[in-house]
Amino acid sequence: MKYETCNDHTSREDSVLSFPRFRLVHRPTPLTELGRFAAALARKGMRCPRLLIKRDDCTGLAGGGNKTRKLEFLLGEAMAAGADTLVTTGAIQSNHARQTAAAAAAAGLHAKLILFDTVPYMRPGYRLSGNRLLDRILGAEIEIVPGDSEPEQVFLRVMDDLRGRGRRPFFIPTGGSTATGALGYVAGFSELMDQLTASGIEATRIVHASSSGGTQAGLVAGSVIRSEAPAIHGINVYRVDHQAMVTDIHRLACATAARLGAGQPSPEKIILEDGFVGPRYGIPTDETIDIIELLARTEGILLDPVYSGKAMAGLVSLIQSGRIPADEPVVFLHTGGMPALFAYEQEFNRVAE
């Protein structure tokens, strides 16, 4: 792992490398075929396209996941600013918080996690296992606050407290979704396109879980730089206010592209599929559990019940409805989250029955 600033790239596609960056990702992450999974869907009567999966659950940092790509640039920015503490926030089972704690450990920094008790899921493992267990093992300082707390007041109090203790904190918003964090998926998009080109595959769509918006914004900004790019479908697994989420992702994609000197992405580039959140964020649906089991049993690949499982259920629904044609290869971006499976253990009890 290495902190670096690289200034010898001049093309827009490589200009992302000019930003401070702390190397964390085991790259390139695998791009593989989901042949057995697609065959299982075909047996259910679906006209299934060629399906591939980009394994960003294999980014390599404490269980992997998409946030590691963002944290390379966020950590670079923090270290350039002289920070000694990373402060971030999320839900109790936040994948982002777990990866931030791991990134801080890798860089020799302190991590402070502010976890909001917002998900109405009261199974015993939710508060103790999964990502929460890993947060503790990774040595993070953890504060759980009531879900109805005013975030800005909490953040100001925590930052003031850390400064009062002589620390130099650097705040990372939910999901690492800033223009700096989104640079991780500008680079990730380029990596994926290089893999597709080398394989001779002309994928027409990339499908992934979208929540805080940084992954989708980075992918969209990356697609502005490369011509003939696949359409990017985010599956909304997070917010009820769908249109506000679209607006926020577009704003972040524009800010990210501007940092690279690229053209502004049009609003039409933000494709966000609605109807897959379920009862609410953090509560798995029956379709999510079913698709997690199907992929595990056909490919040996584990999704999670909050993000990637709901996104894959969304992709299958789009195939079933004909929204995604059978003759167009599709890449599913696996954003990780597997440790959260242990927090939702009782949802899978029927597997053993």
N, C-alpha and C positions, 0 to 999 in steps of 0.2 A: 504494500500500500504506500502511496507516494503523493506528497503534496507538490503541485507544479503549476507554474504559469507558462503558457506556451504562446509565443507571438510570431511564429514563422509560417502561419497559414494565411492565405490571402483570399481564397475563394469563399463565397458565402456558405457553402456546404461545410467547409472546414473552420469557419470563423468561430463556431461554438467552442473550439479548442483554445481560443485566446483568453477565455475566462479562467480565473483561478479554480483549481479542481483538485480534490483529494481522491485518488484512485481507490475505489471500493469494489466495482463491478467485475465479476468474472466474465469477460466478454470474449467473443460473442456468445450470448446465450443460445441454446439449441433452437433450431427450427425443424420441426419434425411433422410427419404425416399422421393423421388420425384415421387410419384405414379401418381398423376394427370398430372404432366408435361410429364412423360413417356407415359401415355395413350394418351395425346394430340399428341405427336409425332407419336405414333402408328396409330392414325386416319389419319395422313398425309401419311401413307404407309410405315413407317420405321419399321424395325425389331429392336426394342429398347431393350437394356440390362436393368437389374435392375440398377437404378440410385439412388445414395445417395449424399447428400451434407454435407460437413463439414463447419459449419457456422462461419468462422473466420471473418465475418462481425460483429460478436457478441463478439469480444474480450473486448469491454466495455469502451474504452478510446475515448471520444469525437467523437462518431460515429463509432467506431470500425475499424477493418481492420487488414491486415496481418503485417503491420509495427510495431504494438504494441508488438508482440512477439520478434522482433529484438531489439526494444528499451529497453526491460527489461535488456538485456545484455550490450547494448551500454551505457545506463544510469548508469549501475553498473560500467562499466569501467571508465566513465567520473567522477563519484563521487569518485571512488578510486584514481583517479588522482588529485583530489582537484579542479575540474572545477566548475565554477559558471554560465557558459553560454554554451548552446548548439547551435552550428552553423550548419545549413544544407542547402541543395539546392534541387531544382526541378523545374518543370514547374509551371506556374501561378496557376493551379488547382491541385497542388501536394497533394495527399493523405498522403504521407510520411511527408511533411512539416507540415500539420495540426496535425498529430499524434505526431510529435516531439514537436510542440508547447504545446500540451496537456500534454505530458510526462514531459516537463520542468516545467509546472505549478504544476503538481502533486508532483514534487520533490522540489519545491521552488527555481527553477533556472530560469535564463533569457533565452529567445530564440531569436535567430537572423536567419531569413529566407532569403536566397538569391534566388529569383525566376527569372528564365530566361524566357524571352518573346519569346518562340520558336514555339508555336503552332499557325498556321495561322488561328485562329478561332476568328472572330470579332463580334460575337453576343454580345449584351450589357451585359447580365448576366455573361459572361465568366470572365470578369475582376473584377466583384464586388460581385458576389453571390457564392454559393457553398462553397468550401474549403476556398476561399479568405475571405469570410465573417467570417467563423469560426476562421481563423488565427487572424483576428482583435479582435474578441470577446475573444479569449484565451490570448490576451495581447502580442503577438509576435511583435518584431521589424522586419519590413518587408522592403526589398529593392528589387525593380524590376529592372533588368538590360537587355539591349538589347540582343536578341538571338544570335547575332554574336560576343558577347564579348568573350575574351579569359578566360576560367574558372579559370585557375591557377592564373592568375594575379588578378582576382576579389577576389578569396579566400584569397590570401596573403594580399591584401589591407584590406579586412574586418577583418581578424585576427589581423593584425597590429593595426588597428583602435581600436578594442576592448581592446587589451593589453594596448594601449595608454590611454584608459579610465579607466584603473585599473582593468579590468576584466580578468578572467582566462578562455579563451574559449576552447572548445573541439569540433573539427570538425567531422561531420558525413557525409560521401559521399552520393550521390544520392541513395535513397531507403534504406539506412542503410546497403548496401550490402558489408560488410566486413566479415572476418572470425569470428569476434566477433558477429556481427549481425546475421549471418547465424546460430549461435548456437540456436537462437530462434526456428528455424524450425527443428533442430535436436530434440529438446524437443517436438515440435509440431508433428513431425512424430511419436514419441513414444506414445504420447497421442492418436493420431488417431489409431494406431495399437492396443493399449489397448482397445479402443472402439469397433473396428472391432472384436477382439478376444472375448470380452464379449458378443457381439451380435451374434457370430457364423457365421460371414460373411467372406468369402474369396474373397475379392476384388482383381482384377487382375491389376487394373490401378488407378492411381491418376492423375487427369487432372486439370491444373490451369493456370492462366495468368502468363507469364514470361516476365519481362522487365529488371530491373537492375540485376537480376540473383540471389539475395541472398536467396529468398524463395526456388527456385529450388535447389540451391547448398546445402542448409541446409537439404532439404528432401533427396537428394541423399546421403549426408554424413550420415544421419540417417539410410538410407536403408542399408548402408555398415555394420552397427552395428547389425541390426536385420536380421535374415535369413528368406527366403521365403517372401521377401517383394514385394509389388506390383511394377510394372513398373511406372515410373513417367514421365508424358507427360507435358512438358511446352508448352504453346501456345504463340508463339512470337507475342507480341502486340506492340513492341517497335522499333526494329532496322531493317534497310534495309540490313545491312551486317550480314546475318544469320550465316555464318560459324564463323565469329569473335565472335559472341555472344555465340555460342556453346563452343568455345575455352575458353572464359572468364568464363563461368559457370563451366566448368570442372576444371579450375585452382582454382576457389574459393571453389569448393567442395573438392578438394584435400587439400587445406590449412585448411579448416574447420575440415576435418577428421584427419589431422595431429595434430591439437590442442587437439584432444581427444585421441590420441594414437591409432587410428583405421587404418585399411588398406586403401590404396589409391583406390578410385573408378575408374573403367576402363572408358575410353572415351565412350564406348558403352552405359553406363548408362545415358548419357546425351541425352535424347530424346526431341528435340525441333521441334515443328510443325510449318512450315512456311506457308505463304499465307493468313494470317488473320489480318495483320496490317491495310489493306485497303489503302486509298490514302496516309496516313502517320500517324504517332503517334498523338493521340489526336483528330483525326477526325473520328467520328462514321460512320460505314457502314450501309446500309439498313438492312442487316442481323442482325447486332447488335441491332438495334432498334426493329426489329421484335421479337428477342428472349428475350429481356428485357420485352416487353409487354406480351409475352406468359408465361414466368415464373411468372410475377406479377399476371396475371389473373388466373393462375391455382394453384399457391402455396402461393401467398401473399408475395413473396420474391423479393426484389429489387436488381438488378445488377446495374453496372455503365457503361457508354458509352465508357470508355477508356480502362479498364482492364477486369473486370469480364464479362461484356457483350460480348466483342470480344472473350474471352476464351470460354464462353458457346456456342457461335456461332461456334467456332472451334470444340468443342466436338460434337455438333450435326452434323457437316459436316463429322467428322470421323466416326460417327455411320452410316450416310447415305451412305457413300462410302464403308462401310464394313471393314474399317480399325480397328474398334472396334467391335468384334463379339457380337451377341445378347445374347450369353449364358455366358458372363463374367461380373459380377458386377463391376461397376465403381463408384469411388468417385470423385465428383467435389469439389475442394477446393475453397470456396468463399472467395476471398481476400479482399472484402469490396469495398469502394469507393462510396457508395450511395450518400453522400453529393454533388458529382459532377453532379448528375442529374439536380440540380437546375441551374447549369451553362449552361446546354444544353437544357433549357426549350423549345426553339423553334423547336428542333428536334422532340418533342413529341406533337406539336400542333395538328397534325392530329388525335390524340387520342380523342380530344374533338369535332372534326368536324363531 
